[in-house]
């Protein structure tokens, strides 16, 4: 039975959920490849990411602090897309047909950026209008100059606001690996939060989850 018949809407996080990696961290690695302080800066970025994903700092602070530590351009992002295409979550690759058949009721909401999210998720049949993410601004040389702060996802509670704006009917399930995903359930905008641990297991979130799954196959078994 498909999601329309079940009257279920699935909302999926991107980083460490739809793909195995954290996009912003990998962009930093690419952008810093000639920087002698690369390893030191990457460790700092990883710590900030984890603090945000476990709720120790706000997402707004996490995003600003990470972007402050490196400079990137469109060529770096093109290289990141190539990398992410090889790192789509294994069980999602195996269930591509499910995404194609249920695209009407599948959404991706991420604090990452459309520049690398669109090329990864659209081939899975997910509609462009069902993908909500952040956006960079560039200068004439293709260097990133800033982010579009009018998008709710740049701020704490952004995922909650985005789900609210969708005004979805039926049951809503958020699938993700981090605290910002759980917050949508905490704030009453979805019915369930599934903690997805195929790529990374943040055990601090175990007690917040309605269900914990190790693969997309387990997700489908749970919702069907």
C-alpha positions in Angstrom: 0.0 0.0 0.0 1.4 3.4 -0.9 1.6 6.6 1.2 -1.4 8.2 -0.5 -3.6 5.2 0.5 -2.2 5.2 4.0 -2.7 9.0 4.2 0.9 9.4 5.5 3.4 12.2 4.7 7.1 11.3 5.1 9.5 14.1 5.8 13.2 13.2 5.6 16.4 15.0 6.7 19.3 15.0 4.2 22.6 15.0 6.0 23.5 11.6 7.6 20.0 10.4 6.6 19.4 10.6 2.9 23.1 10.6 2.4 25.8 9.0 4.5 27.7 12.3 5.1 27.3 15.8 6.5 27.3 18.0 3.4 28.7 21.1 5.0 31.6 19.2 6.6 32.5 17.6 3.3 32.3 21.0 1.6 34.8 22.3 4.2 37.2 19.4 3.6 37.1 20.1 -0.2 37.5 23.9 0.3 40.3 23.6 2.8 42.4 21.0 0.9 45.4 23.3 0.6 45.0 24.9 4.0 47.8 23.8 6.5 45.3 24.1 9.3 42.8 21.8 7.5 42.7 19.0 10.1 42.3 21.5 13.0 39.5 23.4 11.4 37.7 20.2 10.3 37.7 19.0 13.9 36.3 22.2 15.1 33.5 22.1 12.4 32.7 18.5 13.4 32.4 19.4 17.0 30.0 22.3 16.1 28.0 20.0 13.9 27.6 17.4 16.7 26.8 20.1 19.3 24.0 21.3 17.1 22.7 17.8 16.3 22.5 16.8 19.9 20.9 20.1 21.0 23.9 21.6 22.9 23.8 24.7 20.7 21.1 26.2 18.5 21.1 25.4 14.8 21.4 29.1 14.0 24.7 29.3 15.9 25.9 26.0 14.5 25.4 27.2 10.9 27.0 30.6 11.4 30.0 29.2 13.3 30.7 26.5 10.7 30.4 28.9 7.7 32.7 31.3 9.4 35.6 28.8 9.3 36.1 28.4 5.6 35.5 29.9 2.1 34.0 28.0 -0.8 32.9 28.5 -4.4 30.8 26.8 -7.1 33.6 24.5 -8.2 33.9 23.2 -4.6 30.2 22.5 -4.6 30.4 20.7 -7.9 33.0 18.4 -6.4 30.8 17.9 -3.3 27.9 16.8 -5.5 30.1 14.2 -7.2 31.0 12.9 -3.8 27.5 12.8 -2.4 26.2 11.0 -5.5 28.5 8.1 -4.5 27.3 8.3 -0.8 23.6 8.1 -0.9 22.5 5.9 2.0 22.7 2.3 1.0 19.1 1.2 1.9 17.7 4.3 0.2 19.5 3.4 -3.0 18.0 -0.1 -2.7 14.5 1.4 -2.3 14.7 4.0 -5.1 11.5 2.6 -6.7 9.6 3.3 -3.5 10.6 7.0 -3.6 9.6 7.2 -7.3 6.2 5.6 -6.7 5.4 7.7 -3.5 7.0 11.1 -4.5 3.7 12.9 -3.9 3.9 12.3 -0.2 7.7 12.5 0.4 9.4 15.7 1.5 13.0 16.6 2.2 13.7 19.4 4.7 17.3 20.2 5.5 19.4 22.9 7.0 21.9 22.1 4.1 21.9 23.9 0.8 19.9 23.4 -2.3 23.1 23.5 -4.5 24.0 20.0 -3.5 20.7 18.6 -2.2 18.7 19.1 -5.5 21.1 17.0 -7.6 21.0 14.2 -5.1 17.3 13.8 -4.3 15.5 14.8 -7.5 16.7 11.7 -9.4 14.7 9.7 -6.7 11.5 11.3 -8.0 11.1 13.7 -5.2 9.5 16.9 -6.5 11.5 20.1 -6.4 8.6 21.8 -4.6 8.8 19.1 -1.9 12.5 19.9 -1.1 13.1 22.8 1.3 16.6 23.8 2.1 18.9 26.8 2.4 20.4 28.9 -0.4 23.8 30.6 -1.0 24.5 33.9 -2.6 27.5 34.2 -4.9 29.7 36.9 -6.4 30.7 37.2 -10.1 33.6 34.8 -9.6 31.4 32.1 -8.1 32.6 32.6 -4.5 30.0 32.2 -1.8 29.2 35.6 -0.3 26.4 34.8 2.1 23.2 32.9 2.7 19.5 33.8 2.2 18.4 34.6 5.7 14.8 35.0 4.7 14.6 31.2 4.6 13.4 29.8 8.0 16.0 27.1 8.0 18.7 29.5 8.7 17.2 30.0 12.2 16.5 27.9 15.2 13.2 26.1 14.8 13.3 26.5 11.1 12.3 22.9 10.3 9.2 23.3 12.5 8.2 26.4 10.6 8.7 24.8 7.2 6.5 21.8 8.1 3.9 24.2 9.5 4.0 26.1 6.2 3.3 23.0 4.2 -0.1 22.6 5.9 -0.2 18.9 5.2 -3.2 16.7 6.0 -3.0 13.2 7.3 -0.3 11.6 9.4 3.1 13.3 9.4 6.3 11.4 10.2 9.8 13.0 10.4 12.8 10.8 9.8 16.2 12.1 10.8 19.3 11.7 12.9 19.5 14.9 14.8 18.0 17.1 17.5 16.6 19.6 15.0 14.5 16.7 13.5 13.2 15.7 16.9 12.3 19.4 17.6 9.6 19.2 14.9 7.8 16.5 16.9 8.5 18.3 20.1 6.8 21.5 18.7 3.7 19.5 17.6 4.1 19.7 13.9 4.5 16.0 13.2 2.9 12.9 14.7 6.1 10.9 15.1 9.9 11.2 15.0 11.8 8.2 13.7 15.5 8.2 14.6 17.4 7.0 11.6 20.7 5.3 12.6 22.0 3.6 9.5 24.8 6.1 9.1 25.3 7.6 12.5 23.6 6.9 15.9 23.4 9.8 18.2 22.4 7.9 21.3 21.5 11.1 23.1 18.3 11.1 21.0 17.2 7.6 21.8 14.7 8.6 24.5 13.2 11.3 22.2 12.4 8.9 19.3 9.0 7.2 18.8 10.9 4.5 16.9 14.6 3.8 16.0 15.4 2.3 12.6 18.6 1.0 11.1 17.6 1.1 7.5 14.9 2.3 5.1 13.6 -1.3 4.9 12.8 -1.0 8.7 11.1 2.4 8.1 8.8 0.8 5.5 8.1 -2.2 7.7 7.1 0.2 10.5 4.8 2.5 8.6 3.1 -0.2 6.5 
